[in-house]
Each structure stands twice: as C-alpha cells, then as structure tokens.
C-alpha cells in the first residue's frame, strides 16, 4: 500500500498532537493465553437457556433527485418519471434462541421470523420498488410479506462454536447489513473460536444470501457490477488480534469463487485521555485481485482509508482520508456491509482512482446531563475519479474522467435509557449529495427517520 503525502502528513501531525498529552489508555502488551473461562461449561441447558425476543423498526426515507435526475415507474403501460421517491416500511423480527445443552459438546438452535408491512403503498411514491420496498413486477407494493430470516443449528465446544444454516455473520468482507427495515443474512457453515483471551478466529463458507428486501434466497453478486454475474460460493477466514490493550487488529481473506480474492487488514489504536484529549487512529486496507474464471474481468485494486479522531469530553472531531488505487471500483458483495472504509457514507467514495477526504463532528449529550442523546455532522469530498484506463466489461466507468462529488449530512439519535421502552432508538438524518456529470451516485437529497423498538417475551 502506498500512502499519499496528504495521509503521511496527517499521521505526523496527529502523532505530535497526541504525544503532548498523558497516555491514560494503557499501552501494555497483552500476552496470548488460553481463556480463563469456558462458555460451554456455563451452559444452562436447551430449555433453561432459551429466549424469545425481537424488535420492530419503523423505517421512513424521503429522497429527491436534483439537477434533472428522476426516478421512473410504470402506470397503465406507460413509463412515468418523478424527482421524489418515498419509502415507509415497518419491519419486525421475532427471534427464538434455545440454550446450549450441557456437556462437552453443547447443541443449540436459532430461528427468526422476519415480517415487513408497506405503510406507503403508492406506486408513484415507491417508484416501482427497490431494496427499500418490495414490489410486484407491475410496480405495486407488496402489502406485507414474511420469511425465515434465520434458521440454524449450533454446536459448541469450550469457546468454539460451529453454526450451520441461515445465520448472522460479521467480518470486514462478509457482514450483515442492517440499514433497512430488515437485515440480510447468509446461508452456509461458520466457525467462530475464542479460545484465547486476545485472539479469535473465523472460518466460513456461504452459498446463498437472504437479501434485506426479498423473500427468497439469492446467489452472491457484487454491488457495482453492471453485468449481473453471480457466484455460488463465498469462502472466508480471518483472525482478530489485540496485541496491546490500546490496539486491535484484524486480518481476513475471502474468495468469491470466479470473481476475486479479497484481503483485508484493519487496525484501531487509542491514545490519551478523553477527559483531556484522546486520539483514535483507524486504518482499513483492502487488496482485491481476480480469481478463477474471472467473471468480473481482470481486477487489481488497492484501497485504504486512514482516520484520526480527536475526543475531548463530549466532543469528537474526525479527519478521514481514503484512496482507491485501481482502474475499477473498489467493489464488495451485494447485500453485505463488507466495506469497512472510513468514507463509506451515502456514497461509498469508491470510484476508480478516487481520493476523498471527510471531516466529521459528533457530540454526546450525556456529558451535559442528557444520556442517550447524540448529534453529528460531516462533510466529505471526492475527486480524481478516472476510469478511462479500464479494460474490463464488469463496470461502467470509462466515461469517468476527472469526476468529482461532495456530500454532507447531519443527524441526531436518542436511545431511551430506562422504563418499558428501554433501548428504543430514534435516528433522524438529512444528507445531501452533489455530483459531476458522470459520477455514478448523482445529485440527491435524502431524509430518513428510523425508530427501532426491542422487546423480550421470554
């Protein structure tokens, strides 16, 4: 990975700033040793450890395209357009999880039913459906629909668990995405091991994804491909290691069969005392190369982000630089959150050869006597997008020559602290994105209001 002069300068300035303050976050080395406790030894039994819980989410989004952009939809065989799209959906999850049976090998199961109700069913509002509102082929909203979101069996020895079936899974390359009324999930087999205090392992293979707004399972495809090619198998392995109390690292490798091999390294380091001044440094790096039959064409892509967050009591100011080195998009698997880059916002700022910079500010009102209330604002700009040297067929980027764009957003969230609605969250955001002629994300304003209420039955 080649860091730009901008990133190197930012790193130097931040290091000097942090060094001027007391290092209250421990920098002690953490020796790797066996975990002192075993999760399986504390198993309560299949029935005694069971739980029935869930959540319901009210998800509203109002988008308006600018600079002549439009959404399209069908009515009576005629294609109509409009600049505004509205989606309003209630998503509910009911999750049953058994306890683990007692003994050397514990067995457990998990089943979750997902249900969605379209609260806005206007064909004109939803504009033919999307990954926000499920719609029939004629563009009418599906009034309500349900599916099995999770259905798996687990076997556990000590602190190592094998899961088979449809599951949640989280890693920097294959990760559940939950930014809609319902989340995605994956079907396959996974092993997660925490046999050491500061070292954990993941190993998994998946053949299908359950999308956020679809009733059926799908093969994997990529987020930015314009060819629609699919793959049957995604294999991933990784390790999470904490060498210092202040430093966490991750290393993962994933094969999307006949697409690519993708490698990830990430690190987060904390320094200083937030009551005075603390520095959180984050590095995310992806290397992507073509694999097998090369259904996505030739790929050789290096992408990284580097962020520095300064915190003083309730206030956090973060600077993030991101760079794509490659003539194609930095791409990731569709219906995953496999993009742990600092500038992945409404836009991913991941165009070919793109550079981007973000400034973000957040305030935690708990410091001022209102726990649970937070505000944030950010501004991000991307430039230098150049796809003119791309020779493949998977991406529509050749018209991108010096493209640029910017985005800014404000948001507020509140989490209920006590009472029957404890842990209920309300989140409101307003985002503006403006783009040059051939930048893919276009010019759009979006307002979202999302309320999530968790509940426990058993």
C-alpha positions as CSV (number, residue, x, y, z in Angstrom):
1,X,0.0,0.0,0.0
2,X,1.3,3.4,-1.0
3,X,0.3,6.3,1.3
4,X,-0.1,9.7,-0.2
5,X,1.8,12.7,1.0
6,X,-1.5,14.0,2.5
7,X,-2.0,10.9,4.6
8,X,1.6,10.8,5.8
9,X,1.4,14.5,6.8
10,X,-1.9,13.9,8.7
11,X,-0.3,10.9,10.5
12,X,2.7,13.0,11.6
13,X,0.6,15.9,12.9
14,X,-1.8,13.6,14.8
15,X,1.1,11.8,16.4
16,X,2.7,15.0,17.6
17,X,-0.6,16.3,19.0
18,X,-1.3,13.0,20.9
19,X,2.2,12.9,22.3
20,X,1.6,16.2,24.1
21,X,-1.0,14.6,26.4
22,X,-0.9,11.9,29.1
23,X,-1.3,8.4,27.9
24,X,-4.1,7.2,30.2
25,X,-5.2,4.5,27.8
26,X,-2.9,1.5,28.6
27,X,-0.3,0.7,26.0
28,X,0.6,-2.5,27.8
29,X,1.4,-5.7,25.8
30,X,-1.2,-8.4,26.1
31,X,0.2,-11.9,26.2
32,X,-1.7,-14.6,24.3
33,X,-3.0,-17.1,26.8
34,X,-5.9,-19.6,27.0
35,X,-9.2,-18.0,28.1
36,X,-9.8,-18.4,31.8
37,X,-13.4,-19.4,31.4
38,X,-15.3,-21.7,29.1
39,X,-18.7,-20.6,27.7
40,X,-19.8,-24.2,27.3
41,X,-19.0,-25.1,30.9
42,X,-21.6,-22.4,31.9
43,X,-24.4,-23.8,29.6
44,X,-27.8,-23.7,31.2
45,X,-29.4,-26.3,29.1
46,X,-31.6,-26.3,26.0
47,X,-34.8,-25.1,27.7
48,X,-33.4,-23.2,30.7
49,X,-31.2,-21.0,28.5
50,X,-33.8,-20.2,25.9
51,X,-35.0,-16.8,24.9
52,X,-37.8,-15.3,22.7
53,X,-37.1,-11.7,21.8
54,X,-37.2,-9.4,18.8
55,X,-37.5,-5.8,17.5
56,X,-39.8,-3.7,15.4
57,X,-38.4,-0.9,13.2
58,X,-40.4,1.9,11.6
59,X,-38.3,3.0,8.6
60,X,-39.1,6.1,6.6
61,X,-37.0,7.6,3.7
62,X,-37.8,10.6,1.5
63,X,-35.4,11.1,-1.5
64,X,-35.4,13.9,-4.0
65,X,-33.1,13.9,-7.1
66,X,-31.6,17.2,-8.2
67,X,-30.1,18.6,-11.3
68,X,-32.6,16.9,-13.6
69,X,-32.3,13.4,-12.1
70,X,-35.5,11.3,-11.9
71,X,-36.9,8.0,-10.7
72,X,-39.2,6.1,-13.1
73,X,-42.2,3.8,-12.7
74,X,-44.9,2.2,-14.8
75,X,-48.6,3.1,-14.8
76,X,-51.1,1.5,-17.3
77,X,-48.2,0.5,-19.5
78,X,-46.8,4.0,-19.6
79,X,-43.4,4.9,-18.2
80,X,-43.6,7.9,-15.9
81,X,-40.9,9.8,-14.0
82,X,-40.6,11.9,-10.9
83,X,-37.9,13.5,-8.9
84,X,-39.1,12.2,-5.5
85,X,-39.3,8.7,-4.0
86,X,-40.8,7.8,-0.6
87,X,-40.5,4.5,1.2
88,X,-42.2,3.8,4.5
89,X,-42.0,0.3,5.9
90,X,-42.5,-1.5,9.3
91,X,-40.1,-4.4,9.8
92,X,-40.5,-6.8,12.6
93,X,-38.2,-9.6,13.8
94,X,-39.2,-12.4,16.2
95,X,-36.2,-14.4,17.3
96,X,-36.2,-17.7,19.2
97,X,-32.8,-18.9,20.6
98,X,-32.5,-22.1,22.7
99,X,-29.9,-22.5,25.3
100,X,-26.9,-24.8,24.7
101,X,-27.3,-28.4,26.1
102,X,-24.9,-29.2,28.9
103,X,-21.9,-31.5,28.4
104,X,-18.6,-31.4,26.5
105,X,-20.5,-30.6,23.2
106,X,-23.4,-28.2,23.5
107,X,-26.2,-28.1,20.9
108,X,-28.4,-25.0,20.3
109,X,-30.8,-23.7,17.7
110,X,-31.9,-20.3,16.5
111,X,-35.0,-19.4,14.4
112,X,-36.1,-15.9,13.5
113,X,-39.2,-14.8,11.5
114,X,-39.0,-11.6,9.5
115,X,-42.1,-9.6,8.6
116,X,-42.4,-6.4,6.6
117,X,-45.5,-4.2,6.1
118,X,-45.5,-1.5,3.5
119,X,-47.0,1.6,5.1
120,X,-46.8,3.7,1.9
121,X,-48.2,1.6,-1.0
122,X,-48.5,4.3,-3.6
123,X,-46.9,3.2,-6.9
124,X,-46.0,6.9,-7.5
125,X,-44.2,7.2,-4.2
126,X,-42.2,4.0,-4.2
127,X,-41.4,4.4,-7.9
128,X,-41.6,0.7,-8.8
129,X,-39.9,-0.8,-5.8
130,X,-36.3,-1.1,-4.8
131,X,-34.3,-2.6,-2.0
132,X,-36.4,-0.4,0.3
133,X,-40.0,-1.5,-0.6
134,X,-40.7,-5.0,-2.1
135,X,-42.9,-4.6,-5.2
136,X,-44.6,-6.8,-7.7
137,X,-43.4,-6.9,-11.3
138,X,-46.1,-4.3,-12.2
139,X,-44.7,-1.9,-9.7
140,X,-47.4,-2.3,-7.0
141,X,-46.0,-2.6,-3.4
142,X,-46.3,-6.0,-1.7
143,X,-48.6,-5.0,1.1
144,X,-47.0,-7.4,3.7
145,X,-44.6,-10.3,3.5
146,X,-42.8,-12.7,5.7
147,X,-39.8,-15.1,5.6
148,X,-37.4,-17.1,7.8
149,X,-34.6,-14.7,8.4
150,X,-32.6,-17.1,10.5
151,X,-32.7,-20.8,10.9
152,X,-29.6,-22.6,12.1
153,X,-28.2,-25.3,14.4
154,X,-25.1,-24.6,16.6
155,X,-22.6,-26.9,18.2
156,X,-20.2,-25.6,20.8
157,X,-17.0,-27.0,22.5
158,X,-15.4,-24.8,25.1
159,X,-15.4,-21.3,23.4
160,X,-15.6,-22.5,19.8
161,X,-19.0,-22.6,18.0
162,X,-20.0,-24.1,14.7
163,X,-23.1,-22.7,13.1
164,X,-24.9,-24.4,10.1
165,X,-27.8,-22.9,8.3
166,X,-29.0,-19.3,7.8
167,X,-27.2,-17.0,10.2
168,X,-25.9,-13.6,11.0
169,X,-22.2,-13.3,10.3
170,X,-19.9,-10.3,10.8
171,X,-16.5,-9.7,9.2
172,X,-14.9,-6.9,7.2
173,X,-15.7,-8.6,3.9
174,X,-18.8,-10.6,4.6
175,X,-21.0,-8.7,7.0
176,X,-24.7,-8.5,7.8
177,X,-26.1,-5.1,6.6
178,X,-29.0,-3.7,8.7
179,X,-29.7,-0.3,7.2
180,X,-33.2,-1.1,6.0
181,X,-36.4,-2.3,7.8
182,X,-34.9,-5.8,7.9
183,X,-31.3,-7.1,7.7
184,X,-29.7,-9.5,5.4
185,X,-28.4,-13.0,6.5
186,X,-26.3,-15.7,5.0
187,X,-26.7,-19.5,4.4
188,X,-23.8,-21.8,5.0
189,X,-21.4,-23.0,7.7
190,X,-19.3,-20.9,10.0
191,X,-16.9,-21.5,12.9
192,X,-16.1,-18.8,15.5
193,X,-13.4,-19.5,18.1
194,X,-12.4,-17.5,21.2
195,X,-10.1,-20.0,22.9
196,X,-7.6,-17.2,23.7
197,X,-8.0,-14.0,25.7
198,X,-6.9,-11.7,22.9
199,X,-7.2,-13.8,19.8
200,X,-10.2,-15.1,17.9
201,X,-10.7,-16.9,14.6
202,X,-13.4,-17.1,12.0
203,X,-13.8,-19.6,9.2
204,X,-16.9,-19.8,7.0
205,X,-18.4,-20.8,3.6
206,X,-21.6,-19.5,2.2
207,X,-23.6,-20.3,-0.9
208,X,-26.6,-18.0,-0.6
209,X,-27.7,-14.6,0.8
210,X,-31.1,-13.7,2.1
211,X,-31.5,-10.1,0.9
212,X,-32.9,-7.3,3.0
213,X,-36.0,-6.8,0.8
214,X,-36.6,-10.1,-0.9
215,X,-38.5,-13.2,0.2
216,X,-36.2,-15.8,-1.5
217,X,-32.5,-16.7,-1.2
218,X,-30.1,-15.4,-3.9
219,X,-26.7,-16.2,-5.2
220,X,-24.0,-13.7,-4.5
221,X,-23.3,-10.8,-6.9
222,X,-21.3,-7.6,-6.4
223,X,-22.6,-4.2,-5.5
224,X,-21.2,-2.3,-8.6
225,X,-21.2,-4.8,-11.4
226,X,-23.3,-3.9,-14.4
227,X,-23.3,-7.5,-15.8
228,X,-25.3,-9.3,-13.1
229,X,-22.9,-12.2,-12.9
230,X,-23.4,-14.5,-9.8
231,X,-21.3,-16.9,-7.8
232,X,-22.4,-19.9,-5.8
233,X,-19.6,-19.9,-3.2
234,X,-18.0,-17.4,-0.9
235,X,-15.3,-18.6,1.5
236,X,-13.8,-16.5,4.2
237,X,-11.3,-16.8,7.0
238,X,-9.8,-14.4,9.4
239,X,-8.2,-13.6,12.8
240,X,-8.8,-10.8,15.3
241,X,-5.8,-10.0,17.5
242,X,-5.3,-7.5,20.3
243,X,-1.6,-7.2,20.9
244,X,-1.9,-4.1,23.2
245,X,-4.8,-3.0,25.4
246,X,-5.0,0.0,23.2
247,X,-4.6,-1.7,19.8
248,X,-7.0,-4.0,18.0
249,X,-6.2,-5.6,14.6
250,X,-8.0,-7.8,12.1
251,X,-6.7,-9.8,9.1
252,X,-9.2,-11.5,6.7
253,X,-9.1,-13.3,3.3
254,X,-12.2,-14.1,1.2
255,X,-12.6,-16.0,-2.0
256,X,-15.7,-15.1,-4.1
257,X,-15.5,-18.0,-6.5
258,X,-14.6,-17.0,-10.0
259,X,-14.9,-13.3,-9.0
260,X,-11.9,-12.3,-6.8
261,X,-9.8,-12.9,-3.8
262,X,-10.1,-10.1,-1.4
263,X,-7.7,-9.4,1.5
264,X,-8.3,-7.1,4.4
265,X,-6.2,-5.6,7.2
266,X,-7.6,-3.3,9.8
267,X,-6.2,-1.6,13.0
268,X,-7.6,0.7,15.6
269,X,-5.4,2.4,18.2
270,X,-6.4,4.6,21.2
271,X,-4.1,7.1,22.8
272,X,-4.6,9.6,25.6
273,X,-7.4,10.6,28.0
274,X,-10.7,11.7,26.5
275,X,-11.3,13.9,29.6
276,X,-8.4,16.0,28.3
277,X,-7.7,14.8,24.7
278,X,-7.6,11.4,23.2
279,X,-6.7,10.2,19.7
280,X,-8.3,7.2,17.9
281,X,-6.5,6.1,14.8
282,X,-8.1,3.8,12.3
283,X,-6.6,2.1,9.3
284,X,-8.5,-0.1,6.8
285,X,-6.9,-1.7,3.8
286,X,-8.3,-3.9,1.1
287,X,-6.4,-5.8,-1.7
288,X,-8.6,-7.3,-4.5
289,X,-7.4,-9.5,-7.3
290,X,-9.3,-11.5,-9.9
291,X,-9.8,-15.3,-9.3
292,X,-10.7,-18.4,-11.2
293,X,-12.8,-17.8,-14.3
294,X,-12.5,-14.0,-13.8
295,X,-16.3,-13.5,-14.3
296,X,-15.7,-9.9,-13.2
297,X,-12.8,-9.4,-15.6
298,X,-9.2,-8.5,-14.6
299,X,-9.0,-6.8,-11.2
300,X,-6.0,-5.4,-9.3
301,X,-7.2,-3.0,-6.7
302,X,-5.6,-1.5,-3.6
303,X,-7.9,0.7,-1.4
304,X,-7.4,2.1,2.0
305,X,-8.7,4.7,4.5
306,X,-6.9,6.4,7.3
307,X,-8.8,8.2,10.1
308,X,-7.9,10.3,13.1
309,X,-10.5,11.1,15.8
310,X,-9.7,13.6,18.5
311,X,-12.0,13.4,21.5
312,X,-12.3,16.0,24.3
313,X,-15.1,15.1,26.8
314,X,-18.4,15.2,24.8
315,X,-16.8,16.3,21.6
316,X,-15.2,14.3,18.8
317,X,-13.6,15.7,15.6
318,X,-12.6,13.1,13.0
319,X,-10.5,13.5,9.8
320,X,-10.6,10.7,7.3
321,X,-8.6,10.2,4.1
322,X,-9.5,7.5,1.6
323,X,-7.8,6.4,-1.7
324,X,-8.7,3.9,-4.4
325,X,-5.7,2.6,-6.5
326,X,-7.2,0.8,-9.4
327,X,-9.0,1.4,-12.7
328,X,-12.2,-0.1,-11.4
329,X,-14.5,0.5,-8.5
330,X,-13.4,-0.8,-5.1
331,X,-16.3,-3.4,-5.1
332,X,-17.8,-5.6,-2.4
333,X,-20.5,-8.3,-2.2
334,X,-24.1,-7.1,-2.7
335,X,-26.4,-7.4,0.4
336,X,-23.3,-7.2,2.7
337,X,-21.7,-4.4,4.7
338,X,-18.3,-5.6,3.5
339,X,-16.8,-2.1,3.2
340,X,-15.1,-1.0,6.4
341,X,-13.8,2.2,4.8
342,X,-14.0,5.5,6.7
343,X,-15.6,7.4,3.9
344,X,-18.4,4.9,3.1
345,X,-21.4,7.2,3.6
346,X,-24.4,7.7,1.4
347,X,-21.9,7.5,-1.4
348,X,-19.0,4.9,-0.9
349,X,-16.4,7.3,-2.4
350,X,-15.0,4.2,-4.2
351,X,-14.7,5.2,-7.8
352,X,-11.7,4.2,-9.9
353,X,-8.6,6.0,-8.7
354,X,-10.7,8.2,-6.4
355,X,-9.4,10.2,-3.5
356,X,-11.6,11.5,-0.8
357,X,-11.5,13.5,2.5
358,X,-14.0,13.8,5.3
359,X,-14.4,16.0,8.3
360,X,-16.9,14.8,10.9
361,X,-18.0,16.2,14.3
362,X,-20.0,14.4,17.0
363,X,-21.3,15.4,20.4
364,X,-22.5,13.1,23.2
365,X,-25.0,15.0,25.3
366,X,-24.6,12.6,28.2
367,X,-21.8,14.9,29.3
368,X,-24.4,17.6,29.6
369,X,-26.9,15.6,31.6
370,X,-28.9,14.1,28.7
371,X,-27.7,10.5,28.4
372,X,-28.7,8.7,25.1
373,X,-28.8,11.9,23.0
374,X,-26.2,12.4,20.3
375,X,-25.7,14.7,17.3
376,X,-23.3,14.5,14.4
377,X,-22.4,16.4,11.2
378,X,-20.0,15.7,8.4
379,X,-18.7,16.9,5.1
380,X,-16.9,14.7,2.5
381,X,-15.4,15.4,-0.9
382,X,-14.2,13.0,-3.6
383,X,-12.0,13.9,-6.6
384,X,-9.8,12.5,-9.3
385,X,-12.2,9.7,-10.4
386,X,-10.7,8.3,-13.6
387,X,-12.0,5.1,-15.3
388,X,-10.6,5.9,-18.8
389,X,-7.9,3.2,-18.5
390,X,-10.4,0.4,-17.5
391,X,-10.2,-2.5,-20.0
392,X,-12.8,-4.9,-18.5
393,X,-16.6,-5.3,-19.0
394,X,-18.0,-5.6,-15.5
395,X,-18.0,-1.8,-14.6
396,X,-19.4,1.2,-16.5
397,X,-16.6,3.6,-15.7
398,X,-14.9,4.6,-19.0
399,X,-16.8,7.9,-19.2
400,X,-15.4,8.9,-15.8
401,X,-12.6,11.3,-16.4
402,X,-11.8,13.7,-13.6
403,X,-15.2,13.3,-12.0
404,X,-15.8,14.7,-8.5
405,X,-18.6,14.9,-5.9
406,X,-19.3,16.0,-2.4
407,X,-21.7,15.0,0.4
408,X,-22.7,16.5,3.7
409,X,-25.0,15.3,6.4
410,X,-26.4,16.0,9.8
411,X,-28.0,13.5,12.2
412,X,-29.4,13.1,15.7
413,X,-30.1,9.9,17.7
414,X,-31.7,9.2,21.0
415,X,-31.7,5.9,23.0
416,X,-34.3,5.5,25.8
417,X,-32.4,4.9,29.0
418,X,-35.0,3.2,31.2
419,X,-38.6,2.1,31.5
420,X,-40.6,-0.2,29.4
421,X,-39.1,1.3,26.2
422,X,-35.5,1.0,27.4
423,X,-33.0,0.7,24.5
424,X,-35.5,2.1,21.9
425,X,-33.6,4.2,19.5
426,X,-34.8,7.1,17.3
427,X,-32.5,8.2,14.5
428,X,-33.0,11.2,12.1
429,X,-30.6,12.1,9.3
430,X,-30.5,14.5,6.4
431,X,-28.0,14.0,3.6
432,X,-27.1,16.0,0.5
433,X,-25.0,14.6,-2.3
434,X,-23.9,16.5,-5.4
435,X,-22.0,15.0,-8.3
436,X,-20.3,16.0,-11.6
437,X,-21.9,14.7,-14.8
438,X,-20.6,11.2,-14.9
439,X,-20.2,10.4,-11.3
440,X,-22.4,7.4,-10.6
441,X,-24.3,8.5,-7.4
442,X,-25.9,11.6,-8.9
443,X,-27.3,14.6,-7.1
444,X,-29.8,13.8,-4.4
445,X,-31.2,14.9,-1.0
446,X,-32.4,12.3,1.5
447,X,-34.2,12.5,4.8
448,X,-34.5,9.3,7.0
449,X,-36.4,8.7,10.2
450,X,-35.8,5.3,11.8
451,X,-37.3,4.1,15.1
452,X,-36.3,0.7,16.5
453,X,-38.1,-0.8,19.5
454,X,-36.6,-4.0,21.0
455,X,-38.7,-6.4,23.1
456,X,-38.4,-9.5,25.2
457,X,-41.1,-12.1,25.5
458,X,-39.2,-15.0,27.2
